[in-house]
Amino acid sequence: VQLQASGGGLVQAGGSLRLSCAASGSIFSINAMGWYRQAPGKQRELVATMTNGGITNYADSVKGRFTVSRDNAKNTVYLQMNSLKPEDTAVYYCAAKDQIDVEDMDYWGKGTLVTVSS
């Protein structure tokens, strides 16, 4: 499975961005896709995930501001980020996994940088 993310960039605080991630390869095995992020000097953390069945999981820090969605026909996952804050600045990684009941993700894309200026 290959994951290709796009959509990062520079935005002012309060602004919005939408990230996209297209999956290719042996995608039939995927049962969940989502986003993680890693800020400078911090560990990588969960942002949001969505199963094939539409069950979502969000980090508390992004609830109400970010929305994860999927287009299964296009094998693509999106992250709509609204009301961005400087603390959202990070490299955002697209990820996918085969088993829903396993915490770790199996596949990772290259990150896309999101910078939120104050």
Backbone bond lengths (Angstrom), bond angles and torsions (degrees), N, CA, C in turn:
res aa  C-N    CA-C-N  psi(-1)  N-CA   C-N-CA  omega(-1)  CA-C   N-CA-C  phi
1 V - - - 1.462 - - 1.519 109.31 -
2 Q 1.321 115.55 131.44 1.468 120.82 175.24 1.524 108.52 -116.67
3 L 1.319 115.13 139.27 1.450 121.57 -179.37 1.514 109.31 -122.12
4 Q 1.316 116.04 128.38 1.465 121.65 -178.91 1.517 109.50 -122.31
5 A 1.317 115.35 111.59 1.462 121.12 -178.72 1.519 111.03 -98.15
6 S 1.313 114.28 152.64 1.464 120.74 176.75 1.518 109.41 -154.33
7 G 1.335 115.48 165.67 1.452 119.65 173.92 1.506 116.44 110.57
8 G 1.314 117.70 -3.74 1.453 119.13 178.74 1.518 111.61 -70.53
9 G 1.321 115.75 171.28 1.448 119.56 179.08 1.507 111.68 163.82
10 L 1.319 114.75 -166.49 1.464 122.12 -179.05 1.526 108.86 -104.56
11 V 1.319 115.71 131.88 1.457 120.73 180.00 1.520 108.83 -143.62
12 Q 1.302 116.39 151.48 1.452 120.52 176.91 1.525 110.17 -79.44
13 A 1.309 115.35 155.16 1.455 120.66 176.28 1.521 109.67 -55.86
14 G 1.332 115.00 136.85 1.454 120.78 -176.91 1.516 113.42 92.93
15 G 1.308 116.42 -12.03 1.447 121.42 -178.30 1.518 112.90 -83.79
16 S 1.331 114.50 -174.14 1.463 121.33 -176.59 1.523 111.00 -132.40
17 L 1.317 114.82 152.76 1.453 123.15 172.56 1.516 108.11 -145.40
18 R 1.320 116.52 153.55 1.447 120.42 173.01 1.527 109.25 -125.55
19 L 1.306 114.98 125.09 1.456 121.52 176.05 1.528 108.94 -97.20
20 S 1.320 114.92 146.25 1.453 121.62 176.51 1.514 109.44 -127.30
21 C 1.320 116.42 150.33 1.462 120.91 177.77 1.516 108.28 -145.83
22 A 1.317 115.94 118.97 1.455 121.68 179.27 1.516 110.00 -102.44
23 A 1.328 115.64 132.85 1.461 121.72 178.43 1.521 109.75 -100.67
24 S 1.323 115.43 143.34 1.459 120.71 176.88 1.519 108.60 -142.91
25 G 1.314 116.38 167.20 1.457 120.65 -178.62 1.519 110.72 95.94
26 S 1.315 117.12 -137.79 1.472 122.76 -176.31 1.520 110.53 -82.27
27 I 1.300 115.94 62.22 1.461 121.37 -172.34 1.517 113.01 -73.78
28 F 1.338 117.31 -13.65 1.466 119.87 -178.08 1.513 111.62 -62.13
29 S 1.346 117.00 -22.09 1.463 120.91 -176.67 1.528 112.82 -82.51
30 I 1.323 117.39 -14.84 1.467 121.03 -173.06 1.521 111.27 -74.38
31 N 1.333 116.08 132.45 1.451 121.30 175.24 1.520 113.36 -119.66
32 A 1.317 117.16 -8.06 1.462 120.17 176.40 1.524 109.05 -155.93
33 M 1.311 115.14 146.27 1.465 121.68 176.06 1.523 108.19 -136.04
34 G 1.316 114.73 158.93 1.452 116.28 178.81 1.507 112.93 -179.28
35 W 1.331 112.94 -162.96 1.461 120.62 -174.14 1.527 111.26 -132.08
36 Y 1.306 114.07 141.08 1.452 123.21 171.29 1.522 107.07 -125.49
37 R 1.315 116.31 165.90 1.460 119.73 176.34 1.525 111.01 -145.26
38 Q 1.313 113.73 155.68 1.461 119.77 177.52 1.514 108.43 -136.61
39 A 1.310 115.06 114.91 1.456 121.32 177.36 1.520 109.48 -86.67
40 P 1.318 117.69 158.53 1.470 120.52 -179.89 1.522 111.56 -55.74
41 G 1.322 116.24 127.44 1.446 121.36 177.79 1.509 115.34 76.81
42 K 1.328 117.35 6.60 1.459 120.58 -178.98 1.517 110.95 -122.52
43 Q 1.329 114.59 164.41 1.455 119.68 177.03 1.522 110.49 -78.21
44 R 1.303 114.17 156.57 1.459 119.12 175.65 1.520 109.47 -66.43
45 E 1.324 116.06 140.25 1.451 120.77 -177.75 1.520 111.27 -135.64
46 L 1.327 114.00 155.23 1.454 120.94 175.96 1.519 109.81 -66.48
47 V 1.344 115.46 139.29 1.458 120.86 170.91 1.529 108.68 -108.06
48 A 1.318 116.16 -59.42 1.466 120.34 -179.00 1.515 109.88 -163.91
49 T 1.321 115.71 146.06 1.454 120.97 174.87 1.523 109.71 -136.42
50 M 1.322 114.52 160.57 1.455 120.66 176.67 1.522 108.97 -144.07
51 T 1.332 116.20 132.19 1.452 120.12 176.95 1.525 110.31 -81.45
52 N 1.318 115.62 169.50 1.464 119.78 176.30 1.525 110.68 -58.98
53 G 1.310 115.94 -29.29 1.458 120.23 -179.41 1.513 114.23 -85.21
54 G 1.324 116.87 -0.59 1.457 119.98 175.22 1.518 115.66 95.38
55 I 1.321 117.30 6.54 1.468 119.81 178.00 1.519 108.93 -78.45
56 T 1.334 115.79 128.46 1.460 120.60 -176.25 1.526 111.46 -111.01
57 N 1.314 114.12 156.96 1.453 122.18 176.18 1.515 107.15 -141.66
58 Y 1.331 116.95 127.46 1.456 121.64 -177.61 1.521 111.10 -123.83
59 A 1.317 114.80 147.80 1.456 119.03 168.32 1.527 108.00 -68.80
60 D 1.317 116.68 144.76 1.464 120.52 -179.23 1.526 111.64 -57.45
61 S 1.312 116.25 -33.40 1.463 121.01 -175.62 1.520 113.84 -68.64
62 V 1.328 117.31 -15.98 1.469 119.72 -177.32 1.524 112.71 -116.43
63 K 1.321 117.71 -5.32 1.464 120.68 -179.16 1.522 110.56 -58.16
64 G 1.320 115.30 133.65 1.455 120.41 -179.55 1.518 114.22 86.70
65 R 1.324 116.77 -12.02 1.471 120.80 -179.95 1.523 112.09 -116.35
66 F 1.318 116.82 -36.97 1.461 121.66 -177.75 1.524 109.50 -108.33
67 T 1.328 115.17 147.67 1.459 120.98 177.15 1.520 109.62 -134.24
68 V 1.319 115.79 124.83 1.465 120.71 176.30 1.525 107.66 -97.43
69 S 1.322 115.31 140.97 1.460 120.51 178.70 1.517 108.83 -147.71
70 R 1.317 114.83 163.39 1.460 119.43 -178.95 1.518 110.08 -136.65
71 D 1.305 114.30 147.30 1.456 122.45 169.61 1.523 105.04 -116.55
72 N 1.312 116.01 95.85 1.466 119.50 -174.79 1.520 111.93 -64.49
73 A 1.313 117.14 -30.03 1.462 120.39 179.45 1.526 110.97 -65.72
74 K 1.324 115.89 -31.27 1.469 121.25 -179.84 1.523 111.81 -100.83
75 N 1.343 116.91 0.85 1.464 121.17 -178.68 1.525 111.02 53.16
76 T 1.304 114.49 44.20 1.463 120.59 -174.53 1.530 110.32 -127.85
77 V 1.319 114.82 140.93 1.462 121.19 174.11 1.524 107.79 -117.68
78 Y 1.324 115.24 143.13 1.459 121.74 -177.95 1.524 109.94 -121.12
79 L 1.313 114.87 155.51 1.456 120.19 171.44 1.527 107.11 -133.59
80 Q 1.311 115.84 107.56 1.454 121.43 175.67 1.519 108.05 -88.23
81 M 1.312 116.50 119.64 1.461 121.93 -175.84 1.524 108.72 -114.93
82 N 1.308 116.27 115.02 1.466 122.62 178.78 1.519 110.06 -115.38
83 S 1.313 115.07 163.75 1.470 120.99 178.67 1.516 111.34 49.05
84 L 1.304 115.86 47.77 1.463 121.15 -175.91 1.520 111.43 -64.08
85 K 1.321 114.60 144.71 1.452 122.69 179.85 1.531 109.14 -119.86
86 P 1.324 117.16 156.24 1.473 118.99 177.46 1.529 112.35 -54.70
87 E 1.316 118.00 -33.13 1.464 120.52 179.93 1.522 113.16 -72.11
88 D 1.317 117.99 -5.10 1.466 121.09 172.76 1.524 111.43 -83.55
89 T 1.311 116.88 -6.37 1.463 120.94 178.50 1.517 110.01 -60.75
90 A 1.327 115.99 123.69 1.465 121.15 -176.71 1.516 109.05 -176.13
91 V 1.322 114.27 169.48 1.457 120.06 166.30 1.519 106.81 -88.19
92 Y 1.299 116.26 124.90 1.465 121.92 -178.35 1.525 109.29 -100.70
93 Y 1.325 115.01 131.10 1.453 121.98 -178.20 1.523 110.83 -115.49
94 C 1.305 114.84 133.77 1.457 121.31 171.42 1.532 108.03 -83.95
95 A 1.317 116.30 142.76 1.459 120.28 -178.87 1.523 110.32 -146.22
96 A 1.318 115.10 159.93 1.458 120.33 179.13 1.519 109.20 -148.47
97 K 1.327 115.06 157.56 1.460 118.92 177.47 1.518 110.43 -145.37
98 D 1.339 113.61 160.12 1.456 120.04 -177.07 1.529 112.29 -89.20
99 Q 1.333 116.07 -34.83 1.458 119.29 -175.50 1.523 110.79 -112.82
100 I 1.310 116.14 125.73 1.461 120.84 -176.99 1.519 111.68 -65.24
101 D 1.340 116.89 -36.14 1.461 120.15 -173.05 1.518 113.07 -86.44
102 V 1.332 116.52 10.44 1.460 121.21 175.65 1.518 108.12 -107.75
103 E 1.326 116.55 133.49 1.462 119.44 -175.22 1.521 111.80 -71.56
104 D 1.316 116.68 -43.14 1.463 119.99 -174.19 1.522 111.78 -70.83
105 M 1.317 114.10 143.38 1.464 120.01 175.37 1.523 109.35 -85.06
106 D 1.333 115.49 148.48 1.464 120.25 -177.12 1.522 113.17 -93.50
107 Y 1.321 116.60 -30.21 1.455 120.42 -173.16 1.525 109.50 -129.68
108 W 1.324 114.58 141.86 1.457 120.45 -177.59 1.518 110.60 -132.87
109 G 1.318 115.67 140.08 1.442 120.92 172.46 1.514 110.71 -95.59
110 K 1.307 115.97 170.97 1.454 120.16 172.32 1.519 108.57 -71.11
111 G 1.297 116.33 147.39 1.444 120.13 -175.85 1.518 113.71 -74.87
112 T 1.313 113.71 160.23 1.457 120.88 172.80 1.524 107.64 -126.30
113 L 1.325 116.05 132.36 1.458 120.61 -172.35 1.521 111.17 -84.04
114 V 1.308 114.99 130.73 1.464 122.31 172.96 1.522 107.44 -116.66
115 T 1.308 116.33 123.45 1.456 121.71 179.40 1.516 108.81 -121.73
116 V 1.325 115.48 123.40 1.459 121.19 -179.96 1.516 107.89 -112.46
117 S 1.310 115.24 117.66 1.467 120.17 -178.93 1.525 110.47 -92.28
118 S 1.317 115.08 148.13 1.472 119.83 -178.30 1.511 111.71 -89.86
